[in-house]
Amino acid sequence: MSSNNPIIDRFRSNAGVLGGHWEGKTTLLLHTPGRKTGRELVHPLVAAPYGDDSYVICGSQGGAPDDPQWFANLEAVAGPVTIELGTDTLKADHREFRPGRDEDWARLYDVFGAYWPDAAEYEKKTDRQFPVAVITPR
């Protein structure tokens, strides 16, 4: 059982609205297959609106020293992923950006950081720079 299950249950029972610490913020549930198991995994994530129809998500893991496994799983997916956004379950395209590799990383990370100020606190806990991804529902 995932420690995220109570958050996932609350998301689904409240039409995608979490409240509390997430009050007023868009969140989504990202479905990815595990790289080793192939089993579908579901991750609740803050999703910063970007452009007309996309979202920036961030692999901060609360400032943990390593990237979250969901980000590596997302990078391993060729083709669309499934997301839950509000009451909708949708296919979505994705593109991942890493610091030092992708020139758009800093701009996209700034979009996320402006939307989710907690990211600045997470940065204080690690030397790691957080990868981001743009999710675009189809």
C-alpha positions in Angstrom: 0.0 0.0 0.0 1.4 3.4 -1.0 1.7 6.2 1.5 0.0 8.3 -1.2 -3.2 6.3 -1.1 -5.0 8.6 1.4 -4.2 11.6 -0.9 -5.3 9.7 -4.0 -8.5 8.7 -2.3 -9.2 12.3 -1.2 -8.4 13.5 -4.8 -10.9 11.0 -6.3 -13.7 11.6 -3.8 -13.5 15.4 -4.1 -13.4 15.8 -7.9 -9.6 16.5 -7.9 -9.7 19.1 -5.1 -7.4 18.3 -2.2 -7.7 21.4 0.0 -5.5 21.9 3.1 -1.8 22.5 2.1 -2.9 22.2 -1.6 -5.7 24.7 -1.3 -6.2 26.6 -4.6 -3.5 24.6 -6.4 -4.0 22.3 -9.4 -3.0 18.7 -8.7 -3.1 15.7 -11.0 -2.6 12.0 -10.6 0.1 10.7 -12.9 -0.1 7.0 -13.9 3.2 5.4 -15.0 4.3 1.8 -15.3 7.1 0.8 -12.9 10.4 0.3 -14.9 11.1 -2.9 -13.1 7.7 -4.3 -12.3 5.6 -2.9 -15.1 2.9 -2.4 -12.5 0.9 0.8 -12.8 1.8 3.3 -10.2 -0.2 6.5 -9.4 1.4 9.7 -8.1 -0.4 12.8 -6.8 1.5 15.9 -8.0 1.2 19.6 -7.9 0.7 20.8 -11.5 1.6 24.4 -12.3 -0.5 25.6 -15.2 1.7 26.4 -18.2 0.4 28.0 -21.4 -3.1 27.3 -22.5 -3.4 23.6 -21.8 -0.2 22.2 -20.2 1.2 21.7 -16.7 4.7 21.7 -15.2 5.3 19.0 -12.6 8.5 18.7 -10.6 10.6 15.9 -9.3 11.4 17.6 -6.0 10.5 14.7 -3.7 10.4 17.3 -0.8 14.1 17.9 -1.2 15.2 14.3 -0.8 18.8 13.6 -2.0 17.6 11.6 -5.0 15.1 12.1 -7.8 11.8 10.4 -7.2 11.3 7.1 -9.0 8.2 8.4 -10.7 10.3 10.8 -12.7 12.6 8.0 -14.0 9.5 5.9 -14.8 8.0 8.8 -16.7 11.3 9.2 -18.7 11.1 5.5 -19.6 7.6 5.9 -21.1 7.5 6.2 -24.9 4.2 7.7 -25.9 1.4 9.1 -23.8 0.7 8.6 -20.1 -2.6 8.6 -18.3 -3.4 11.4 -15.9 -6.4 12.2 -13.7 -7.2 15.9 -13.7 -10.3 16.9 -11.8 -12.9 14.2 -12.6 -11.4 13.4 -16.0 -9.0 10.6 -16.9 -7.0 11.6 -19.9 -4.1 10.6 -22.1 -1.3 13.1 -22.0 1.9 13.8 -23.8 5.0 14.5 -21.7 8.5 15.9 -22.1 11.1 15.8 -19.4 13.7 18.5 -18.7 16.8 18.1 -16.6 19.2 20.8 -15.3 22.4 21.0 -17.3 20.9 19.0 -20.2 17.9 21.0 -21.4 18.1 24.8 -22.0 14.4 25.3 -21.1 14.9 23.7 -17.7 15.5 26.9 -15.7 12.5 28.7 -17.3 10.2 25.8 -16.6 11.5 25.3 -13.1 10.8 29.0 -12.4 7.2 28.5 -13.6 6.9 25.6 -11.1 8.6 27.5 -8.3 6.4 30.6 -8.7 3.3 28.4 -8.5 4.5 26.2 -5.6 6.7 28.3 -3.3 7.5 25.2 -1.1 10.0 24.3 -3.8 12.3 27.0 -2.4 12.2 25.2 1.0 12.9 21.9 -0.7 16.0 23.3 -2.4 17.5 24.1 1.1 17.5 20.4 2.0 19.7 19.2 -0.9 22.3 20.1 -3.5 20.2 18.4 -6.2 18.5 20.5 -8.8 15.0 19.1 -9.5 14.0 17.8 -12.9 10.7 19.0 -14.3 8.3 17.7 -17.0 5.6 19.3 -19.1 2.4 17.4 -19.2 -0.1 18.2 -22.0 -3.5 16.5 -22.0 -4.6 15.2 -25.4 
